Amino acid sequence: MKLLVGYLDNAVGKDALKLGIVLAEMLKSELVICQILPKPAKAKKSSKVDEEYHQFLHEEAKKSLDKVKLEVPSHIDAQYVIRCADSPAQGLLQTAKDMYADIIVIGSDKMALNGEFILGKVTQYLLSHATIPLALAPKGFHKNHGFSEKITRLSCAVSGSKKSYELAETAAEWAAMFDVPLRFVTFGVRDTDITPTAAGFDAENIIINEWRDQLQAGFDHATEHWESEVPISLEIGDGDNWKKSIRSVTWSPNEILLIGFNKPEKLKHLFTSHDFDKIVRYAFVPRLVLPRLDK
C-alpha cells in the first residue's frame, strides 16, 4: 500500500504529515510526501521575474521537504516530490495516479477549530473526483499525543438505512488490516422545536426510542450472518445538535472513523450532504473517507 501526503509547510501540512506517518507505520505502507506548486503561466515569453519567482517557490518547497525528511522515521520507505499543477487538488489527483497511491492524506481547512475538520475547496474537489480513500487529519493533529501506538478501534459511521450497512463488509476489511474491533456509530439530533406545548417530552422520547429500536434492528439484520472474525458493536449518539450528538459517544484516543461517501446525487443512500459535513467536522478522531462506494 502507498500513501500520498499533500504537504504544506504550515500547521495544516504538519497535521497531514503526522497522520500519514501514523498510517504508514500501522499499515506497513510506503509514503509519498508531495508539495504542489502553481503551474507557471503559459505565455509566449515569460518574464524573467516570473521565472525567478517560480524558481524561488521550487527552492523553498525543496527546503521544506528536506526538513520533513528529518521527521519521517528511517524505517518508513518515503519519497519526496514537488509537482506543478493548475490547482492543488488536480495536482494531488494526478500525482496519486502517477505514483499508484492507495490513499490521499490531507489536512483541514485552516478555519477549523482544534480537533475539527472543515471541508475546504481542495477536499471538496477530491471528494467529487477521487476514486481512492481520503484520510483527513483534524486540525491540531500533529500536537495530538494520541496514536503513539497502534489504533485500538475502527468506527464506521452509518445512517441506519439498509444501504449504509452495505458498507459493513468493507469496514470489516479495514478493521482486519488494522487488527482492531469494529464499531458502528450513528447519530440522532433531537428536534429542538418540539416543546411540551407542541407534542410533549413523552412524545419526543417515544420517537427517539422507536428510532433507536429501528437502528438496532437494522444492525442486527445487517450483521445476522456476520462471517468476519472482526468483533463488532453498535453505539448510538444523541443530542440536540450535531456536535453534541457526535461527541456523546465514547471516542478512543487511538481511533479512526470510517465514512462512506458517494457522488452527490447518490449521497442520500448514506447521509445527506449536510449530515456528512457535520460528521466530518465534529468527530474527535482522524477520518477515513471511502468515496464512490457503488461505482
Buried (B, 14 or more C-beta within 10 A) or exposed (E): EBBBBBBBBEBBBBBBBBBBBBBBBBBEBBBBBBBBBBBBEEEEEEEEEEEEEBEEBBEEBEEBBEEBEEEBEEEBEBEBBBBEBEBBBBBBBBBBEEBEBBBBBBBBBEEBEEBBBBBBEBBEBBBEBBEBBBBBBBBBBBEBEBBEEEBBBBBBBBBBBEBBBBBBEBBBEBBBEBEBBBBBBBBBBBEEEBEEEEBEEEEBEEBBEEBBEEBEEBBEEBBEEBEBEBEBEBEBBBBEEBBBBBBBBEBBBBBBBBBBBBBEEBBBBBBEEEBBBBBBBBBBBBBBBBBBBEE
